[in-house]
Amino acid sequence: MTRPAREEAKRLGRAVVFVHQHDAHITNPQLRAEIEILLLTGRAMDFAARIKGHEQLVGLTHELVHQYAKYAGLGGFELTNTVLPKLKAADLIDYRVDSQGRIVAMEEFVGVSASVIEQTVAVLDSLAPSRTDLAVLHSVEIGAIAPLAESQHLEQIVKRGFTDQEAGRALTVTRAIGRRSLSQLNEGTRPLAIFALAHCIALHPDIYWHSMNTVLSTVKLEACREFNWTVDDAFVLLRAVDPEDMFRPRALRILARA
């Protein structure tokens, strides 16, 4: 693999990891179906990482392999018919089964023939990703480099060989993957998120506006367009209000706007 190809593989591999890290928060069934290959690649590598080095302690039995697969979110059918053959094709494992299909021996080569990130891309390739899958990974990778305006982000995807339609869909999917409800944020980041969102509300009554804290109108519009409030978000906002200020007219107006 040439150096440019290796660098691109690493970038796309990291994008697969990003998608996998968000797997539990992707609840829309249509979205999950659309990026099925990306999610499966992440779970396959999760499984591979769990069995790494295990045979040095105790042999991997059929039962142990299936238990580790469950921890990675893989059922027995998916493991046997898809994941294990693809991991073997990508040179991450070798295994044998008996006449009943039970695993009698397994050896792993995670991180041996290449870095884990490069092996992730090898597994992805073995699953035959669609152009949309690849466009999504490029979109994720572009977004990780630096925040761009929508038009600039789309332009960068197109420059990588995708059509305008593919780029547009990839950006939509990327946004859906990375979107978070306030209730899903931890206690450290949640106040910062509320603080940032408050600055996207026009003429927020509790903010002294000046040149250093005024958000550009284009940014406000973009942020508000992504708002997708849930009941849990409403509870989070209510809990964030100081009880002593709860019934001030200004506080009520803030909640009404939200």
QUITA-V582322 format. One record per pair of residues at least 24 apart in sequence whose C-alpha atoms are under 10 Angstrom apart, sorted by the first residue. I is the first residue (numbers start at 1). J is the second residue. If there is no record, write none. Layout:
BEGIN
I | J
I | J
END
This chain:
BEGIN
6 | 118
7 | 118
8 | 118
8 | 121
8 | 138
8 | 141
9 | 117
9 | 118
9 | 119
9 | 120
9 | 121
9 | 122
10 | 115
10 | 116
10 | 117
10 | 118
10 | 119
10 | 120
10 | 121
11 | 117
11 | 118
11 | 121
11 | 137
11 | 138
11 | 140
11 | 141
11 | 142
11 | 144
12 | 117
12 | 118
12 | 120
12 | 121
12 | 124
12 | 134
12 | 136
12 | 137
12 | 138
12 | 139
12 | 140
12 | 141
13 | 41
13 | 42
13 | 116
13 | 117
13 | 118
13 | 119
13 | 120
13 | 121
13 | 122
13 | 123
13 | 124
13 | 137
13 | 141
14 | 116
14 | 117
14 | 118
14 | 120
14 | 121
14 | 137
14 | 140
14 | 141
14 | 144
15 | 117
15 | 121
15 | 134
15 | 136
15 | 137
15 | 138
15 | 139
15 | 140
15 | 141
15 | 142
15 | 143
15 | 144
16 | 40
16 | 41
16 | 42
16 | 45
16 | 117
16 | 120
16 | 121
16 | 124
16 | 133
16 | 134
16 | 136
16 | 137
16 | 138
16 | 140
16 | 141
17 | 41
17 | 42
17 | 43
17 | 45
17 | 46
17 | 117
17 | 120
17 | 137
18 | 42
18 | 137
18 | 140
18 | 141
18 | 144
18 | 177
18 | 178
19 | 136
19 | 137
19 | 140
19 | 174
19 | 177
19 | 178
20 | 45
20 | 46
20 | 177
21 | 177
21 | 178
22 | 177
22 | 178
22 | 179
22 | 180
23 | 177
23 | 178
24 | 73
25 | 176
25 | 177
25 | 178
25 | 179
25 | 180
25 | 181
25 | 184
26 | 176
26 | 177
26 | 178
26 | 179
26 | 180
27 | 176
27 | 177
28 | 176
28 | 177
31 | 173
31 | 176
31 | 177
32 | 177
34 | 130
34 | 132
34 | 133
34 | 173
35 | 129
35 | 130
35 | 132
35 | 133
35 | 134
35 | 136
35 | 173
35 | 177
36 | 129
36 | 133
37 | 124
37 | 125
37 | 127
37 | 128
37 | 129
37 | 130
37 | 133
38 | 124
38 | 127
38 | 129
38 | 130
38 | 133
38 | 134
38 | 136
38 | 137
39 | 124
40 | 73
40 | 74
40 | 78
40 | 82
40 | 83
40 | 123
40 | 124
40 | 127
41 | 83
41 | 86
41 | 87
41 | 120
41 | 121
41 | 122
41 | 123
41 | 124
41 | 125
41 | 126
41 | 127
41 | 129
42 | 72
42 | 120
42 | 123
42 | 124
43 | 69
43 | 70
43 | 71
43 | 72
43 | 73
43 | 74
43 | 83
44 | 69
44 | 72
44 | 73
44 | 74
44 | 78
44 | 79
44 | 82
44 | 83
44 | 84
44 | 86
44 | 87
44 | 120
44 | 123
44 | 124
45 | 72
45 | 83
45 | 87
45 | 92
45 | 110
45 | 116
45 | 117
45 | 119
45 | 120
45 | 121
45 | 123
45 | 124
46 | 71
46 | 72
46 | 73
46 | 74
46 | 120
47 | 71
47 | 72
47 | 73
47 | 74
47 | 79
47 | 83
47 | 84
47 | 87
48 | 72
48 | 83
48 | 84
48 | 87
48 | 92
48 | 93
48 | 108
48 | 109
48 | 110
48 | 116
48 | 120
49 | 108
49 | 110
49 | 111
49 | 116
50 | 110
51 | 93
51 | 106
51 | 107
51 | 108
51 | 109
51 | 110
52 | 92
52 | 93
52 | 107
52 | 108
52 | 109
52 | 110
52 | 111
53 | 107
53 | 108
53 | 109
53 | 110
54 | 107
54 | 108
55 | 105
55 | 106
55 | 107
55 | 108
59 | 104
59 | 105
59 | 106
59 | 107
60 | 103
60 | 104
60 | 105
60 | 106
60 | 107
60 | 108
61 | 102
61 | 103
61 | 104
61 | 105
61 | 106
62 | 97
62 | 101
62 | 102
62 | 103
62 | 104
62 | 105
62 | 106
63 | 102
63 | 103
64 | 103
65 | 103
65 | 106
66 | 103
82 | 127
83 | 123
83 | 127
85 | 126
86 | 122
86 | 123
86 | 124
86 | 125
86 | 126
86 | 127
87 | 119
87 | 120
87 | 122
87 | 123
87 | 124
87 | 126
87 | 127
88 | 123
88 | 126
89 | 122
89 | 123
89 | 126
89 | 127
90 | 119
90 | 120
90 | 121
90 | 122
90 | 123
90 | 124
90 | 125
90 | 126
90 | 127
91 | 119
91 | 122
91 | 123
92 | 116
92 | 119
92 | 120
92 | 122
92 | 123
131 | 161
131 | 162
131 | 163
131 | 166
131 | 170
132 | 162
132 | 165
132 | 166
132 | 167
132 | 168
132 | 169
132 | 170
132 | 173
133 | 166
133 | 170
133 | 173
134 | 162
134 | 166
134 | 170
135 | 160
135 | 161
135 | 162
135 | 163
135 | 166
135 | 167
135 | 168
135 | 169
135 | 170
135 | 171
135 | 173
135 | 174
136 | 166
136 | 167
136 | 168
136 | 169
136 | 170
136 | 171
136 | 172
136 | 173
136 | 174
136 | 175
136 | 177
137 | 170
137 | 171
137 | 173
137 | 174
138 | 162
138 | 167
138 | 170
138 | 171
138 | 174
139 | 167
139 | 168
139 | 169
139 | 170
139 | 171
139 | 172
139 | 173
139 | 174
139 | 175
140 | 170
140 | 171
140 | 173
140 | 174
140 | 175
140 | 177
140 | 178
141 | 174
143 | 171
143 | 174
143 | 175
149 | 218
149 | 219
149 | 222
150 | 222
175 | 226
176 | 226
179 | 226
179 | 227
179 | 228
180 | 227
180 | 228
181 | 227
181 | 228
181 | 229
181 | 230
181 | 231
181 | 232
181 | 233
181 | 236
182 | 229
182 | 230
182 | 232
182 | 233
182 | 234
182 | 235
182 | 236
182 | 237
183 | 230
183 | 231
183 | 232
183 | 233
183 | 234
183 | 235
183 | 236
183 | 237
184 | 232
184 | 233
184 | 236
190 | 236
190 | 237
190 | 240
191 | 236
191 | 237
191 | 240
194 | 236
194 | 237
194 | 240
196 | 223
197 | 223
197 | 224
197 | 227
197 | 258
198 | 254
198 | 258
200 | 224
201 | 254
201 | 257
201 | 258
202 | 257
204 | 250
204 | 253
204 | 254
204 | 257
205 | 250
205 | 251
205 | 253
205 | 254
206 | 250
206 | 251
206 | 254
227 | 258
229 | 258
233 | 258
234 | 258
END
